[in-house]
């Protein structure tokens, strides 16, 4: 390195830096900063349990190097256009140092956030920091704040020193192929770790898949079909879960469960209708379920925990926010509700119209269910719905002579696809012959489409009628808790904002669903307080499965009947979440950008984040991780 500095000294001072030299400087400068970021990022390892195994170790080393090298490449890329347009060394150095400082400080800040909350820095956290919540997010002592200030000063000095040393290196090696060699090796590492992750994901190799959560902004490659087509992974309907790692970064449940099976256990049946709006539990649209509800508990202000199937079913069974989906999937952690059913020798009848491996409920909710039925027969939703109805009726017949209790899960799909048999008598007209999604816009007449949707709900109601009749004729209603609900709602431009279907916003049209529970020994009544999917399984675990823990040991919910609604409801989908409060909805997208909306999904002028509320939300989204 001294020889490089000497070469720099004898270079004529008046000669301006070339664009090529500045581009090489940017590449090496940010490669060096990537190494610095990698060293700082080792702090993430204090927040996770590093599993054993050669494959895992190799992947983790490759992932760290490849990921942070790619982040450094982005930094160098940001200098590309300035170098082309204004190739002045002081300006480029100053800009590069500023970007590098933001990069390194961002990684440092993220390690502190992750160690405390188990998620990464985003726009929401930035809003909280700028809003004065820094001292609540970071519980630093005065000494730590002083050390952090010194770190920033040292980092600034280091960046100035590093920029000059890298420049000396660039001038001393004008025709050396070091850059090409380094670039090729880093690309090979980046490619290899992505391929290794894709293989692990296709083969449910959780020691690898669980590692990516602690890398900020990591977007993994998946290629299930490619590996399956070449015989390097088993098809999802025959996949083995033998390579599940037992170590965990999750703290779920937070306390060991203390459950004692009842001497006279109740059966439990979940009947779930995909995309079922709260306002279509009516005498006309669902006459059979409406009649059944007259002798049941009816919850008139009930919400799913999501606006999509993946997280709607997740919240129903786990009683946890959908933000835990990725961690549960990465570790193949089944829902404690299902685990307790298995522990208490319940016979399980799981019948879903749609495939249970897309979304990956076979690797989350039902991960511990042996011989899980993964898919149904039929080419259309209505055919598959008929199939699960028929198979469940057969399942009920088999339970007649068994002494053990049973759990049934039926998941109907026809309303999701606006589907019913072509010769099905229409209750609602005019009804569309076929749905043209491209035609939907803000001026589209919703009535024919909504009528088609209601006809599909009516069809499913007819299928469910035979199940309810079977339960009645076999006298099973006397010892069976029957839960009827939806996974999420369905919108038809109700707010005149051109939203159709679901998974696009968190308005009540997409998140509010019916809930009917017929519970032996409980009188029929209408309950108007706000309830949610978070409350259902924990209530049954407490009252039916004899789990004596505080419900918050294993869920975010409250008791459906005796509990009081929380001060907010945390809704989510795969990448976003929303905090629903009275007359206010705070929506946070996957990048942390925040919108604060009213009940009609319009922005509230001059609204600001509630620091105390969002800090409470952050705690709930991190409470079930080990710390």
C-alpha positions in Angstrom: 0.0 0.0 0.0 2.9 2.5 0.6 4.1 2.0 -3.0 0.6 3.0 -4.2 0.7 6.2 -2.2 4.1 7.0 -3.6 2.8 6.5 -7.2 0.0 8.9 -6.4 2.5 11.6 -5.3 4.6 11.6 -8.5 1.4 11.9 -10.7 1.2 15.3 -12.3 -1.3 17.3 -10.2 -2.8 19.1 -13.1 -4.0 16.0 -14.9 -7.8 15.6 -14.3 -9.2 12.2 -13.3 -10.6 10.2 -16.1 -14.1 8.7 -16.1 -12.6 5.2 -16.2 -10.5 5.9 -13.1 -13.4 7.3 -11.2 -15.6 4.3 -12.1 -12.9 1.9 -10.9 -12.6 4.0 -7.7 -16.3 3.8 -7.1 -16.3 0.0 -7.6 -13.4 -0.6 -5.2 -14.6 2.0 -2.7 -18.0 0.4 -2.3 -16.5 -3.1 -2.3 -14.4 -2.0 0.7 -17.5 -0.5 2.3 -19.4 -3.8 1.7 -16.7 -5.6 3.7 -17.2 -3.0 6.5 -20.9 -3.5 6.4 -20.5 -7.2 6.5 -18.4 -7.0 9.7 -21.0 -4.7 11.3 -23.8 -7.1 10.2 -22.3 -9.9 12.2 -24.3 -8.3 15.0 -27.4 -10.0 13.4 -26.0 -13.3 14.5 -26.5 -12.3 18.2 -30.2 -12.1 17.5 -30.6 -15.6 15.8 -29.7 -19.1 16.7 -27.1 -20.2 14.1 -27.9 -23.9 13.3 -25.3 -26.5 12.7 -24.6 -28.3 9.4 -22.2 -27.9 6.5 -24.9 -26.8 4.0 -26.1 -24.1 6.4 -22.7 -22.8 7.2 -21.7 -22.6 3.5 -25.0 -20.9 2.6 -24.7 -18.4 5.5 -21.1 -17.4 4.5 -22.1 -17.1 0.8 -25.3 -15.2 1.7 -23.5 -12.7 3.8 -20.8 -12.0 1.3 -23.0 -12.1 -1.8 -25.8 -10.0 -0.2 -23.6 -7.2 1.1 -21.5 -7.1 -2.0 -24.7 -6.6 -4.0 -25.7 -3.7 -1.7 -22.3 -2.2 -2.3 -22.8 -2.6 -6.0 -25.9 -0.5 -5.7 -23.9 2.2 -4.0 -21.4 2.2 -6.9 -24.2 2.2 -9.4 -25.6 5.4 -7.9 -22.3 7.1 -8.9 -22.4 5.9 -12.5 -24.4 8.7 -13.9 -22.7 11.5 -11.8 -19.3 10.3 -13.1 -20.5 10.4 -16.7 -22.0 13.8 -16.4 -19.6 15.6 -14.0 -16.3 13.7 -13.6 -14.7 15.9 -11.0 -12.8 14.0 -8.3 -13.8 16.2 -5.3 -17.4 16.1 -6.2 -17.4 12.3 -6.9 -15.5 11.6 -3.7 -17.8 13.8 -1.6 -20.9 12.1 -3.1 -19.4 8.6 -2.7 -18.5 9.3 0.9 -22.0 10.6 1.7 -23.6 7.5 0.1 -21.2 5.2 2.0 -22.0 6.9 5.3 -25.7 6.5 4.7 -25.1 2.8 3.8 -22.9 2.0 6.8 -25.0 4.0 9.3 -28.2 2.4 7.9 -26.8 -1.1 8.5 -25.6 -0.2 12.0 -29.0 1.3 12.8 -30.8 -1.8 11.4 -28.8 -4.1 13.6 -30.0 -2.3 16.7 -33.6 -2.3 15.4 -33.4 -6.0 14.5 -31.9 -7.0 17.8 -34.8 -5.3 19.7 -37.8 -5.9 17.4 -36.7 -8.7 15.0 -37.6 -6.7 11.8 -35.6 -4.4 9.7 -35.4 -0.6 9.3 -38.1 0.8 7.0 -40.1 4.0 6.4 -42.4 3.5 9.3 -39.4 3.3 11.7 -38.0 6.4 10.0 -41.3 8.2 10.6 -41.2 7.3 14.3 -37.6 8.4 14.6 -38.3 11.8 13.0 -41.5 12.0 15.1 -39.6 12.0 18.3 -39.8 8.3 19.3 -36.0 7.6 19.0 -35.5 7.3 22.8 -38.4 4.8 23.0 -37.2 2.7 20.1 -33.6 2.7 21.2 -33.3 2.3 25.0 -29.7 3.5 25.1 -27.9 4.8 28.2 -26.0 8.1 28.0 -22.8 6.1 27.6 -24.1 4.2 24.6 -25.3 7.4 23.0 -21.8 8.9 23.5 -20.2 5.8 22.0 -22.6 6.0 19.0 -21.6 9.7 18.5 -17.9 8.7 18.6 -18.6 5.9 16.1 -20.1 8.4 13.7 -17.1 10.7 13.9 -14.7 7.8 13.5 -16.7 6.5 10.6 -16.6 9.9 8.8 -12.8 10.1 9.3 -12.4 6.5 8.1 -14.4 7.2 4.9 -12.1 10.1 4.0 -9.1 8.0 4.7 -10.5 5.0 2.7 -11.4 7.2 -0.3 -7.8 8.3 -0.6 -6.3 4.9 -0.1 -8.6 3.4 -2.7 -7.7 6.2 -5.1 -4.0 5.4 -4.6 -4.7 1.8 -5.4 -6.6 2.7 -8.6 -3.7 4.8 -9.8 -1.1 2.2 -9.0 -3.0 -0.6 -10.9 -4.2 0.9 -14.2 -3.9 -2.3 -16.2 -4.3 -5.0 -13.6 -7.3 -7.4 -14.0 -8.0 -7.3 -10.2 -11.4 -5.7 -10.7 -12.6 -8.3 -13.3 -11.4 -11.2 -11.0 -13.2 -9.7 -8.0 -16.3 -9.0 -9.9 -16.5 -12.5 -11.3 -15.9 -14.1 -7.9 -18.6 -12.0 -6.2 -21.1 -12.7 -9.0 -20.4 -16.4 -8.6 -20.9 -16.2 -4.8 -24.1 -14.2 -5.3 -25.4 -16.7 -7.9 -24.4 -19.7 -5.8 -26.2 -18.5 -2.6 -29.4 -17.8 -4.6 -29.3 -21.2 -6.2 -28.6 -22.9 -2.8 -31.6 -21.0 -1.3 -33.9 -22.0 -4.2 -32.9 -25.6 -3.7 -33.5 -25.4 0.0 -36.9 -23.8 -0.5 -37.9 -26.5 -3.0 -36.9 -29.2 -0.7 -38.2 -27.6 2.6 -34.7 -27.5 4.0 -35.4 -25.1 6.9 -31.9 -24.8 8.3 -31.2 -22.6 5.2 -34.6 -21.0 4.6 -34.8 -19.7 8.1 -31.5 -17.8 7.8 -32.6 -15.1 5.3 -34.8 -13.2 7.7 -31.9 -11.5 9.4 -30.4 -10.1 6.1 -31.9 -6.6 5.4 -33.6 -6.2 2.0 -32.9 -9.8 1.0 -35.1 -11.0 -1.8 -34.6 -14.8 -2.3 -34.7 -16.7 -5.5 -37.3 -19.5 -5.7 -37.6 -22.1 -8.4 -39.7 -24.9 -7.2 -41.0 -26.0 -10.6 -37.5 -26.0 -12.1 -36.1 -28.2 -9.4 -39.1 -30.5 -9.4 -39.0 -30.9 -13.2 -35.4 -32.1 -13.0 -36.0 -34.5 -10.2 -34.0 -32.4 -7.7 -37.0 -31.9 -5.4 -40.2 -33.8 -4.8 -43.6 -32.5 -6.0 -45.4 -30.6 -3.3 -48.1 -33.2 -3.1 -45.5 -35.8 -2.1 -43.0 -33.6 -0.4 -41.2 -34.9 2.7 -40.7 -32.7 5.7 -37.9 -34.8 7.1 -35.3 -32.0 7.0 -37.0 -29.7 9.5 -34.5 -28.0 11.8 -35.5 -28.1 15.4 -33.6 -25.0 16.5 -35.6 -21.8 16.3 -35.4 -18.0 16.4 -39.1 -18.0 17.4 -40.4 -17.8 20.9 -43.8 -19.4 20.1 -45.5 -20.0 22.5 -43.8 -17.6 25.0 -44.5 -20.1 27.8 -45.0 -23.9 27.7 -48.6 -24.7 27.3 -50.5 -26.3 30.2 -53.4 -28.1 28.6 -55.6 -30.8 30.1 -58.0 -32.7 27.9 -61.6 -32.6 28.9 -63.2 -35.8 30.2 -66.1 -35.3 27.7 -64.3 -33.5 24.8 -66.2 -31.5 22.2 -65.7 -32.0 18.5 -64.8 -28.9 16.5 -65.7 -28.1 12.9 -64.4 -25.0 11.0 -66.4 -24.1 7.9 -64.6 -21.4 6.0 -65.8 -19.7 2.8 -63.2 -17.9 0.7 -63.9 -14.2 0.0 -67.1 -14.1 2.1 -68.3 -10.5 2.7 -69.9 -9.7 6.0 -73.1 -8.4 4.5 -73.9 -11.5 2.6 -75.0 -13.6 5.5 -78.6 -13.0 4.6 -81.9 -15.0 4.2 -81.6 -14.6 0.5 -77.9 -15.2 -0.2 -77.3 -17.8 2.5 -80.7 -19.2 3.6 -79.3 -22.3 5.2 -76.5 -20.7 7.2 -78.8 -17.8 8.1 -81.3 -20.2 9.5 -78.6 -22.1 11.3 -77.4 -18.8 12.8 -80.7 -18.3 14.6 -79.7 -21.0 17.1 -76.0 -19.8 17.4 -73.7 -17.0 18.5 -73.6 -14.4 15.8 -70.8 -11.9 15.9 -71.9 -8.8 14.0 -68.7 -6.9 14.0 -66.1 -9.5 13.2 -62.9 -9.0 11.2 -60.4 -11.4 9.7 -56.8 -10.6 10.5 -56.1 -10.0 6.8 -57.3 -9.1 3.4 -55.9 -12.3 1.7 -56.2 -16.0 2.0 -52.7 -16.7 3.1 -52.7 -14.4 6.1 -56.5 -14.8 6.8 -56.2 -18.5 7.4 -52.9 -17.9 9.3 -54.6 -15.5 11.7 -57.5 -17.9 12.1 -55.4 -20.8 13.3 -52.4 -19.1 15.0 -54.2 -16.1 16.4 -51.1 -14.1 15.5 -50.5 -11.2 13.0 -49.7 -12.3 9.5 -46.4 -10.6 9.8 -45.2 -13.8 11.4 -46.0 -15.8 8.3 -42.5 -15.7 6.8 -40.8 -16.9 10.1 -43.4 -19.7 10.6 -42.9 -20.8 7.0 -39.1 -20.7 7.1 -39.2 -22.9 10.2 -42.2 -25.1 9.3 -43.8 -24.3 12.6 -47.4 -25.6 12.8 -50.2 -23.7 14.7 -50.4 -24.6 18.4 -54.1 -25.0 18.0 -53.5 -27.9 15.6 -50.7 -29.2 17.7 -53.0 -29.5 20.7 -55.6 -31.2 18.7 -53.0 -33.8 17.7 -51.8 -34.1 21.3 -55.3 -34.8 22.5 -55.9 -37.5 19.9 -58.4 -35.6 17.8 -59.2 -37.3 14.5 -58.4 -34.7 11.9 -60.4 -34.2 8.7 -58.7 -31.4 6.6 -60.7 -30.7 3.4 -59.7 -27.7 1.3 -60.9 -27.0 -2.2 -57.8 -25.1 -3.2 -54.3 -26.7 -2.9 -52.9 -26.7 0.6 -49.4 -26.1 -0.7 -50.2 -22.9 -2.5 -50.2 -20.9 -0.2 -48.0 -23.2 1.9 -50.4 -24.2 4.6 -48.9 -27.7 4.5 -45.7 -26.1 5.8 -47.3 -23.7 8.3 -50.7 -24.3 9.8 -50.8 -28.1 9.2 -47.1 -28.7 9.2 -47.4 -31.5 11.9 -50.5 -33.2 10.4 -49.6 -36.7 9.0 -51.0 -37.8 5.7 -52.4 -34.4 5.0 -54.9 -34.2 2.2 -53.3 -31.6 -0.1 -55.7 -31.1 -3.0 -59.2 -31.9 -4.2 -60.6 -33.5 -7.3 -62.2 -31.3 -9.9 -61.3 -28.8 -12.7 -63.2 -25.8 -11.3 -63.8 -24.4 -7.8 -67.4 -25.6 -7.7 -66.4 -29.1 -8.6 -63.7 -29.1 -5.9 -66.2 -27.7 -3.4 -68.6 -30.5 -4.2 -65.7 -32.9 -3.7 -64.7 -31.6 -0.2 -68.4 -31.7 0.8 -68.7 -35.3 -0.2 -65.5 -36.4 1.4 -66.3 -34.6 4.6 -69.7 -36.4 4.8 -67.8 -39.7 4.4 -65.4 -38.5 7.2 -68.4 -37.9 9.5 -69.7 -41.4 8.8 -66.4 -42.9 9.9 -66.5 -41.0 13.2 -69.8 -42.6 14.3 -68.1 -45.7 15.9 -65.0 -43.9 17.2 -64.5 -42.9 20.8 -62.1 -40.1 20.1 -63.2 -36.5 19.3 -62.7 -35.1 15.8 -61.8 -31.8 14.2 -63.1 -30.9 10.7 -61.9 -28.1 8.5 -63.7 -27.3 5.2 -62.5 -24.5 3.0 -64.8 -23.6 0.2 -63.5 -21.7 -2.8 -66.3 -20.9 -5.2 -67.0 -17.3 -4.2 -63.3 -16.5 -4.8 -63.7 -17.6 -8.4 -67.3 -16.3 -8.8 -68.1 -19.9 -9.7 -71.1 -22.3 -9.7 -72.4 -25.0 -12.0 -73.7 -23.7 -15.4 -77.2 -25.1 -14.7 -77.4 -23.7 -11.2 -80.7 -21.7 -10.7 -79.8 -18.1 -10.2 -81.2 -16.3 -7.2 -79.7 -12.9 -8.1 -80.2 -11.4 -11.5 -78.9 -9.8 -13.7 -75.8 -12.0 -13.3 -72.7 -11.9 -15.5 -72.1 -14.9 -17.7 -68.4 -14.5 -17.3 -66.1 -12.2 -15.4 -63.8 -9.8 -17.4 -61.4 -8.4 -15.0 -59.9 -6.1 -17.6 -63.3 -4.3 -17.9 -63.4 -3.3 -14.2 -63.0 0.4 -13.6 -64.4 3.2 -11.5 -67.5 3.6 -13.8 -68.2 -0.1 -14.2 -71.7 -1.2 -13.2 -71.0 -3.5 -10.2 -74.5 -5.0 -10.0 -74.2 -8.0 -12.4 -70.8 -8.9 -11.0 -72.0 -8.6 -7.4 -75.0 -10.7 -8.3 -72.7 -13.4 -9.8 -70.7 -13.3 -6.6 -73.8 -13.7 -4.5 -75.0 -16.6 -6.6 -71.6 -18.4 -5.9 -72.1 -17.7 -2.2 -75.7 -19.2 -2.5 -74.2 -22.3 -4.2 -71.8 -22.8 -1.4 -74.6 -22.3 1.2 -76.4 -25.2 -0.5 -73.3 -27.4 -0.1 -72.9 -26.4 3.6 -76.6 -27.2 4.2 -76.0 -30.9 3.7 -73.1 -30.8 6.2 -75.2 -29.0 8.8 -78.1 -31.5 8.2 -75.7 -34.4 8.6 -74.4 -33.0 11.9 -78.0 -32.7 13.0 -79.2 -36.1 11.9 -76.3 -37.9 13.5 -76.9 -35.8 16.7 -73.4 -34.4 16.6 -74.6 -30.8 17.2 -75.0 -31.7 20.8 -71.3 -32.2 21.3 -69.7 -30.2 18.4 -68.6 -26.6 18.2 -69.3 -25.4 14.7 -67.5 -22.3 13.5 -68.6 -20.7 10.2 -66.7 -17.7 8.8 -64.7 -16.4 5.9 -60.9 -16.0 5.3 -61.4 -12.3 4.2 -63.9 -10.1 2.5 -64.5 -9.1 -1.1 -64.8 -5.5 -2.5 -66.9 -4.3 -5.4 -65.8 -0.7 -5.7 -67.7 0.1 -2.5 -65.6 3.2 -1.7 -65.6 4.4 -5.3 -61.8 4.1 -5.5 -61.7 1.4 -8.2 -60.9 -1.4 -5.7 -62.2 -4.8 -6.7 -61.8 -8.2 -5.0 -59.3 -8.5 -2.2 -55.7 -8.2 -1.2 -55.6 -4.5 -2.4 -56.6 -2.5 0.7 -57.6 -3.0 4.3 -61.1 -1.4 4.2 -63.9 -3.3 6.0 -65.1 -4.5 2.6 -62.0 -6.6 2.3 -61.4 -7.5 6.0 -64.8 -7.8 7.7 -66.4 -11.3 7.5 -69.3 -13.1 9.0 -68.8 -15.3 12.1 -71.4 -17.8 13.4 -70.6 -20.3 16.2 -73.0 -22.9 17.4 -71.6 -24.0 20.8 -73.3 -26.7 22.9 -74.4 -25.2 26.2 -74.3 -21.6 25.1 -77.5 -19.7 24.3 -78.0 -18.1 20.9 -77.3 -14.4 20.9 -76.0 -11.5 18.7 -72.7 -10.0 19.8 -72.0 -6.5 18.6 -68.6 -5.8 20.1 -65.6 -5.9 17.7 -64.0 -9.4 17.4 -61.4 -10.9 15.1 -59.8 -14.1 13.8 -57.1 -13.6 16.5 -59.7 -14.5 19.1 -61.2 -17.7 17.7 -58.6 -20.5 18.1 -57.3 -19.1 21.5 -60.9 -19.1 22.8 -61.3 -22.8 21.8 -57.9 -23.7 23.2 -58.9 -22.2 26.5 -62.5 -23.5 26.8 -62.5 -26.7 24.7 -58.9 -28.0 24.8 -58.3 -27.0 28.5 -55.3 -24.8 27.9 -54.9 -22.8 31.2 -52.3 -20.4 30.0 -52.9 -16.7 29.5 -54.2 -16.4 25.9 -51.4 -14.0 25.2 -48.8 -16.7 25.8 -49.6 -18.1 22.4 -51.7 -15.5 20.5 -52.5 -11.8 20.0 -56.2 -12.4 20.6 -58.7 -12.0 23.4 -61.5 -14.3 24.6 -64.4 -14.1 22.1 -67.0 -14.0 24.8 -65.5 -12.6 28.0 -62.6 -10.5 26.6 -62.8 -6.8 25.7 -61.7 -5.6 22.3 -58.1 -4.3 22.1 -57.4 -0.6 21.4 -56.4 -1.5 17.8 -56.6 -4.4 15.3 -53.4 -5.4 13.4 -54.3 -6.4 9.9 -51.9 -7.7 7.3 -51.3 -9.4 4.0 -48.1 -10.9 2.6 -46.1 -7.7 2.5 -48.1 -5.0 4.2 -49.9 -4.4 7.5 -52.4 -1.9 8.8 -53.4 -0.7 12.2 -57.2 -0.3 12.5 -58.4 2.1 15.2 -61.7 3.9 15.6 -62.2 6.1 12.5 -58.6 5.7 11.5 -56.5 3.2 9.6 -52.7 3.4 9.4 -51.4 1.4 6.4 -47.7 0.5 6.2 -46.4 -1.0 2.9 -43.5 -3.3 2.4 -41.1 -0.4 2.2 -42.4 1.2 5.4 -44.2 4.0 3.7 -47.2 5.1 5.8 -50.7 6.3 4.8 -53.2 7.4 7.5 -56.8 7.0 6.2 -60.4 7.5 7.3 -63.2 4.9 7.3 -63.8 5.7 3.6 -60.2 5.0 2.7 -59.3 8.6 2.0 -56.2 10.3 3.4 -56.7 12.2 6.6 -55.2 15.7 6.1 -52.3 16.6 8.4 -52.6 13.2 10.3 -49.5 12.1 12.1 -48.3 8.7 13.4 -49.1 7.9 17.0 -45.7 7.1 18.5 -47.1 5.1 21.4 -49.5 3.2 19.2 -46.9 2.2 16.6 -44.4 1.2 19.3 -47.1 -1.1 20.8 -47.6 -2.5 17.3 -43.8 -3.1 16.9 -43.7 -4.9 20.2 -46.6 -7.2 19.2 -44.9 -8.0 15.9 -41.7 -9.0 17.7 -43.1 -10.5 20.9 -42.9 -14.1 19.6 -39.2 -13.9 18.6 -36.4 -14.9 20.9 -34.4 -12.0 22.3 
